Amino acid sequence: MSETKNAVEIERIQTGVRMEKRLIKVLKAVAELKDMSLGDLLEGIVLHAFEGKSAFSAQTLKEIDQFKKIYGLTLRAADSHHLKERR
């Protein structure tokens, strides 16, 4: 990822977040497609969400749909508060 002339200096920390397996596969594929780290991608998604904006262009959303099909990700936003981890 290239630096912009208005780069903002930040401090990052390591975190041990657990997420759904297929969701991570799709996120990693998108990060690879955009030539960025998974952490950078997640930061961008969250910052956009905090402002009520979409983090992705129409083209990227089409690519995400393809990755979702490849990895069998059928979860939707409506599922987010109803997920139960398999034991």
C-alpha positions in Angstrom: 0.0 0.0 0.0 1.5 3.3 -1.0 1.8 6.2 1.5 -0.1 9.4 0.8 1.3 12.8 1.4 -1.2 13.3 4.2 -0.3 10.2 6.1 -1.6 10.0 9.7 0.8 8.5 12.2 -0.8 5.8 14.4 0.1 3.2 17.0 -1.0 -0.4 16.3 -1.4 -3.2 18.8 -1.6 -7.0 18.3 -5.1 -8.4 19.0 -6.4 -12.0 19.2 -9.7 -11.6 17.5 -11.7 -14.7 16.6 -13.8 -14.6 13.5 -15.8 -17.0 11.3 -13.5 -19.1 9.2 -15.0 -18.5 5.7 -15.3 -14.8 6.5 -11.6 -14.6 7.2 -10.8 -16.4 3.9 -12.9 -13.9 2.0 -11.2 -11.0 3.8 -7.8 -12.4 3.1 -8.6 -12.8 -0.6 -9.8 -9.2 -0.8 -6.7 -7.9 1.1 -4.5 -9.9 -1.4 -6.5 -8.5 -4.4 -6.0 -5.0 -3.1 -2.3 -5.6 -2.2 -2.8 -4.7 1.4 -2.5 -6.4 4.8 -5.6 -7.9 6.5 -5.2 -5.4 9.3 -5.2 -2.5 6.9 -8.3 -3.8 5.2 -10.1 -4.3 8.5 -9.1 -0.8 9.7 -10.5 0.7 6.5 -13.8 -1.3 6.7 -14.3 -0.2 10.3 -13.5 3.4 9.7 -15.9 3.5 6.8 -18.6 1.7 8.9 -18.2 4.2 11.7 -19.2 7.0 9.2 -22.0 5.0 7.7 -20.2 4.6 4.4 -19.4 1.6 2.2 -15.7 0.6 2.2 -16.0 -1.0 -1.2 -16.6 0.2 -4.8 -19.2 -1.6 -6.9 -16.4 -3.5 -8.7 -14.9 -4.7 -5.4 -18.3 -5.8 -4.2 -18.7 -8.0 -7.4 -15.2 -9.5 -6.6 -16.3 -10.1 -3.0 -19.4 -11.9 -4.2 -17.1 -14.2 -6.3 -14.9 -14.9 -3.3 -18.0 -15.6 -1.1 -19.1 -18.2 -3.7 -15.6 -19.8 -3.8 -15.3 -20.1 0.0 -19.0 -21.0 0.6 -19.7 -17.9 2.7 -23.5 -17.5 2.9 -23.7 -15.4 6.0 -25.5 -12.0 5.7 -25.5 -8.9 7.9 -28.8 -10.0 9.4 -26.9 -13.1 10.8 -24.4 -11.0 12.7 -26.3 -11.1 16.1 -27.3 -14.7 15.8 -24.0 -16.6 15.3 -23.3 -19.5 17.6 -19.9 -21.1 17.6 -19.8 -24.8 16.8 -18.5 -26.9 19.7 
